[in-house]
Amino acid sequence: MKCDLCGKTPQFGHNVSHSKRRTNRRFDPNIHPATITINGETKRYNLCTRCLRTQHKVARA
């Protein structure tokens, strides 16, 4: 679970209950498969939604 463009990977933190007891949890990046063109080369990538949004904005400009 890694973004092929920016390298974003899971981060770790805690679930905190009402009694403030902390248990470990994992924040996974929102990864989606996408076909994009970079430097004239069309290829299939696994991108986080932030990179997907940025690529969409660059393509429109």
C-alpha positions in Angstrom: 0.0 0.0 0.0 2.2 2.8 -1.4 1.7 5.7 -3.8 3.9 5.1 -6.9 4.3 8.9 -7.4 4.9 10.5 -4.0 5.8 7.3 -2.0 3.1 7.9 0.7 2.9 4.8 3.0 0.8 3.9 6.0 1.2 6.0 9.2 0.7 4.8 12.7 -1.1 6.2 15.7 -3.5 5.3 18.5 -7.2 4.8 18.9 -8.2 6.6 22.1 -11.2 5.3 24.0 -13.4 7.3 26.3 -11.3 6.1 29.2 -8.2 7.4 27.4 -6.8 3.9 26.9 -4.6 3.9 23.8 -4.4 1.0 21.3 -2.4 1.0 18.1 -4.0 1.7 14.8 -2.9 2.3 11.2 -3.8 5.2 8.9 -3.7 3.8 5.3 -3.3 6.1 2.3 -6.3 6.3 0.0 -4.7 4.4 -3.0 -6.5 4.0 -6.4 -5.2 2.4 -9.6 -5.1 5.0 -12.4 -3.8 5.3 -16.0 -1.9 8.6 -16.4 0.5 10.1 -18.9 3.8 11.4 -17.6 6.4 12.8 -20.1 4.4 11.4 -23.0 4.4 7.9 -21.6 1.0 6.3 -20.6 1.3 3.9 -17.7 -0.8 2.3 -15.0 0.1 3.6 -11.5 -1.3 3.1 -7.9 -1.8 6.7 -6.8 -3.1 8.3 -3.6 -6.0 10.6 -4.1 -3.9 13.7 -3.5 -1.6 12.8 -6.5 -4.6 11.8 -8.6 -6.2 15.2 -8.0 -2.9 17.0 -8.8 -2.4 15.1 -12.0 -6.0 15.9 -13.0 -5.3 19.7 -12.4 -2.0 19.6 -14.4 -3.7 17.8 -17.3 -6.4 20.5 -17.5 -4.0 23.4 -17.4 
